[in-house]
Amino acid sequence: EGSDVVLKVVNDTDWGRYKVKGDPPFIIVSHILLPSF
């Protein structure tokens, strides 16, 4: 499933590198899963 791949990437991404505190930017994830969004 494509969503599983995205979740794996999200989980493996070092969000600290992007200065993201707390939860990952789900808006970006939603944009990946729903390009029309």
N, C-alpha and C positions, 0 to 999 in steps of 0.2 A: 504494500500500500504506500502511496506517495506520502500520506500523512505520517506514516511511521518513520519514513526517511527524514522528514522535516523535524519530527520530534527528536530523533536521534541527533541530528545536527544541532538543534537547539540545546539539547542536554549536554552535548560535547563541546559547545562553544564556550570559550572563556569570557563570560560577560564582563568580568572585571577589566579586561583589556579595553572594552568600549566604555569604561567608566559607568556601567549600569549597576545601580544598587538595588537589591531586592529582586523582584520578579523580572524575567526577561521581557523585552518589549513585545507584548502579544499583538500589538497593532501590526508590527512587521510580519509576525507569523501569520496573522489573519490575511495580510496582503499576499503572502506566498500561497496560502491555501486557497484564497478567494481573490484571484487577480482582478476581478471585476469590482471588488470592494474598494 
